[in-house]
Amino acid sequence: MTSPVLHCLRCGRAAAAGGTRFDGCRACAAEGIGVNTMPPLADLGGVDLAAYRGGPWGLPAALPVSGPPVTLGEGNTPVVRLRRDPEHAQEGRPVGELWLKYEGGNPTGSHKDRAMAVGLAAAVAAGADTVVAASSGNAGAAAAAYAARAGLRCVVFTNEAVPTGLRAQIDALGAERVVHRGTTAERNAEMARAVEERGWYPLTSYSSPSPGGNPYANEGYKSVAYELARDFSGRRIDTVVVPTSRADLLAGIGRGFRELTAAGLIAREPRLVAAEPAASAPYTAALRHPDRADQERTRVADGPTVAFSLGEERPCWQGLDALWRSSGTAMAVADDAIMAEYRRLATEGLIVEPSSAVGVAVARELVGGPDALVVAIGTATGMKGLGD
């Protein structure tokens, strides 16, 4: 496979040609800043969004991989309009629209399917025989499913806190689950040794400071922006709220909107908002600093939260960049508010994981005037955690 040259998004340095370690920009890491190296943005000139069939493979020319797709039918997830606030309805005040982009509708039940479909295609093209992921659940399940589809061996480094349903899903899909009983950093170090010593192909982040996940895989997240632009054609989306940890999804959506804007397919990029649990909110903390150099170097305590799939000590640079470019912000939500939103969504027939409820709780605070249109990304179904 002839792959495009990857460049650091912050300093512009080119990554080593032909490398498959995907551990980000080491020059920026030496400054304590985690930054991914990414391919160039795609040119969407001439694309007809009305004819776009959705998912990463609906616009294969926008992806930095060649060869046959690896797919289970991911993408084209539903957008569901959520009810207006009861207090506003009682007062008779007009309010804007709040929508949920429900990524639980993907084949394994989360947004990770978009990335793993592309990541596995890149792994096949690179000649890999084993792929590896470090995961609290959803990424591991998606990696296992798409590895099985591609006919590759899959190893998932995980921990004891993963819900029973997610563990069962990973096992049923034939992946080898390695349960690590130490810290997340120790788990990631074990994955790093496997990548370095065994040549396994990495699908997720494992370096410190984290630069984000596999740069080819992450391009699959651009399709969320493409679908939103198609589904809300003729309407202006004001704000898109994204549950955020290492910002792979946030940055991917931002790249998709940048491509759409450059091609004249939308008038302007929506404002992006990173939604975080209060116990682990590096982006919220970072944006309190007036100086970007301080924002880049922010570090917070990473505490336990009901939103178990979110959590990071430092912001990944591309997440900050996505917020800067869109004049966005970051907001943190306490665990009690997360669970209140989780229960509220259930009254509308939606069972999401608590990490998804983080995004909706933030989005509710941002629906302003009667013409506002806010979309929250519901990252995963909550069905996998029921019964734990």
Secondary structure as GFF3:
##gff-version 3
##sequence-region A 1 388
A	DSSP	beta_strand	7	8	.	.	.	ID=ss1
A	DSSP	alpha_helix	26	29	.	.	.	ID=ss2
A	DSSP	beta_strand	37	38	.	.	.	ID=ss3
A	DSSP	three_ten_helix	49	51	.	.	.	ID=ss4
A	DSSP	three_ten_helix	56	58	.	.	.	ID=ss5
A	DSSP	three_ten_helix	60	62	.	.	.	ID=ss6
A	DSSP	beta_strand	79	81	.	.	.	ID=ss7
A	DSSP	alpha_helix	86	91	.	.	.	ID=ss8
A	DSSP	beta_strand	97	102	.	.	.	ID=ss9
A	DSSP	three_ten_helix	103	105	.	.	.	ID=ss10
A	DSSP	alpha_helix	112	125	.	.	.	ID=ss11
A	DSSP	beta_strand	130	134	.	.	.	ID=ss12
A	DSSP	alpha_helix	138	150	.	.	.	ID=ss13
A	DSSP	beta_strand	153	159	.	.	.	ID=ss14
A	DSSP	alpha_helix	164	172	.	.	.	ID=ss15
A	DSSP	beta_strand	176	180	.	.	.	ID=ss16
A	DSSP	alpha_helix	184	198	.	.	.	ID=ss17
A	DSSP	beta_strand	201	202	.	.	.	ID=ss18
A	DSSP	alpha_helix	215	218	.	.	.	ID=ss19
A	DSSP	three_ten_helix	219	221	.	.	.	ID=ss20
A	DSSP	alpha_helix	222	231	.	.	.	ID=ss21
A	DSSP	beta_strand	239	243	.	.	.	ID=ss22
A	DSSP	alpha_helix	248	262	.	.	.	ID=ss23
A	DSSP	beta_strand	271	277	.	.	.	ID=ss24
A	DSSP	alpha_helix	282	286	.	.	.	ID=ss25
A	DSSP	alpha_helix	292	296	.	.	.	ID=ss26
A	DSSP	alpha_helix	317	325	.	.	.	ID=ss27
A	DSSP	beta_strand	329	333	.	.	.	ID=ss28
A	DSSP	alpha_helix	335	346	.	.	.	ID=ss29
A	DSSP	alpha_helix	354	364	.	.	.	ID=ss30
A	DSSP	beta_strand	373	378	.	.	.	ID=ss31
A	DSSP	three_ten_helix	383	385	.	.	.	ID=ss32
###
